[in-house]
Amino acid sequence: MSKDLDEELVRKLAGLLEETGLGEIEYATGDLRIRIAKPTVNATYAAPMPAAAPAAAAPAAAPAGSGGAVEDGEVVPSPMVGTAYVAPEPGAAAFAPVGSNVRKGQTIMIVEAMKTMNPIPAPRDGKVKAVHVENGQPVEFGQPLLVLE
């Protein structure tokens, strides 16, 4: 099957790309890997400026008082393209609000990709110093989600 291109899957991924407004989607299973990307003319996260691109692209994504110094801790990046959720459901308390202590393996956020909810675990014990995304915000692969001190 890895030699045969599943055109229906490619069309679904392209439709999901348009529906979500994301810049790219990557799908992998077994030895099959498909990456679909829009031209980067309008992509806001395509610029290789680590702190400036996400801050400029999403000024509202820094409600936690983030600034240039928040990267002093350990940045937890998004492991995939998708939609970030800071709480388990609308109206519920956040998994890891700023100032909270988290334990290694504890769910600190969820990234939905291809209608699958993917829990993002804390990489270590620590205190949440900053949250870089808002609930329901689209995120790119590698985009900072939060910072642990």
C-alpha positions in Angstrom: 0.0 0.0 0.0 2.9 2.4 0.6 3.6 2.4 -3.2 0.0 3.3 -4.1 -1.0 6.9 -3.4 -4.4 7.1 -1.7 -5.9 10.0 -3.6 -9.0 10.1 -1.3 -6.7 10.5 1.8 -4.8 13.3 0.0 -8.1 15.1 -0.8 -9.3 14.7 2.8 -6.1 16.1 4.1 -6.2 19.0 1.7 -9.8 19.7 2.7 -8.8 19.6 6.4 -6.0 22.1 5.6 -8.5 24.5 4.1 -11.1 24.0 6.8 -8.7 24.7 9.6 -6.8 27.5 8.0 -3.5 25.8 8.9 -0.3 26.2 6.8 0.5 22.5 6.6 -0.6 19.0 7.6 1.5 16.0 8.0 0.2 12.4 8.2 2.2 9.3 8.9 1.4 5.7 9.5 3.7 2.8 9.0 6.0 3.6 6.2 3.5 6.1 4.6 4.2 9.8 5.1 2.1 12.5 3.5 2.8 16.3 3.9 0.5 18.8 2.4 1.4 22.5 2.7 0.0 25.8 1.4 2.4 28.2 -0.3 4.2 30.3 2.4 3.3 33.7 1.0 0.8 34.3 3.7 2.1 31.9 6.3 2.8 33.7 9.6 4.9 31.0 11.3 7.1 30.4 8.2 9.6 33.1 9.2 12.6 31.6 11.1 12.4 34.1 13.9 12.0 31.9 17.0 10.3 34.4 19.4 9.2 37.1 17.1 7.1 35.1 14.6 4.7 33.6 17.1 4.4 36.8 19.1 3.8 38.9 16.0 1.4 36.3 14.5 -0.7 35.9 17.6 -0.5 38.9 19.9 -3.6 37.6 21.8 -1.8 34.3 22.4 0.2 35.9 25.3 -2.4 36.5 27.9 -0.1 35.1 30.6 2.1 38.1 30.7 4.6 36.7 28.3 7.6 38.7 27.1 11.1 38.1 25.8 12.2 36.7 29.1 9.7 33.8 29.4 12.0 31.6 27.3 14.3 31.4 30.3 12.5 28.2 31.3 11.8 25.0 29.3 9.6 25.7 26.3 7.2 22.9 25.6 6.6 22.9 21.8 3.6 21.5 19.9 4.5 18.0 18.6 2.1 18.4 15.7 0.0 20.7 13.6 -3.5 21.1 15.0 -5.8 23.0 17.4 -4.6 23.5 20.9 -7.0 23.3 23.9 -5.9 24.4 27.3 -8.9 22.9 29.1 -10.6 19.5 28.7 -13.9 21.1 27.6 -15.4 24.6 27.1 -15.9 26.4 30.4 -13.7 23.9 32.4 -10.6 24.9 34.3 -7.3 24.9 32.4 -5.1 21.8 32.6 -2.0 23.9 33.6 -2.7 27.6 34.2 0.2 30.1 34.8 1.6 29.6 38.3 0.4 26.0 38.7 2.8 23.2 39.5 2.7 20.2 37.2 4.2 16.7 37.4 6.1 14.8 34.7 3.5 13.1 32.5 0.6 15.2 33.6 -1.6 16.4 30.8 -0.9 20.1 30.3 -2.7 20.7 27.0 -4.5 18.8 24.2 -3.7 19.2 20.5 -6.5 18.1 18.2 -5.2 16.8 14.9 -7.4 15.0 12.3 -10.3 14.8 14.8 -8.1 13.0 17.3 -7.4 14.5 20.8 -3.7 14.2 21.6 -2.8 14.8 25.2 0.4 16.8 25.7 2.2 15.6 28.8 4.5 17.7 30.9 8.1 16.7 30.1 9.2 17.1 33.7 8.0 18.4 37.1 7.9 22.2 37.2 5.9 25.4 37.6 4.0 26.9 34.6 5.7 30.2 33.8 3.8 31.2 30.7 1.1 29.9 28.3 1.6 30.9 24.7 -1.7 29.8 23.2 -5.3 30.4 23.8 -8.0 27.8 23.9 -9.0 26.7 20.4 -6.0 28.3 18.7 -4.5 26.7 15.6 -0.8 25.7 16.2 2.0 24.7 14.0 4.6 21.9 14.6 7.3 23.2 17.0 5.3 26.3 18.0 5.8 27.1 21.8 2.7 26.0 23.8 3.9 26.9 27.3 7.0 27.4 29.4 8.0 25.5 32.6 10.5 26.9 35.1 
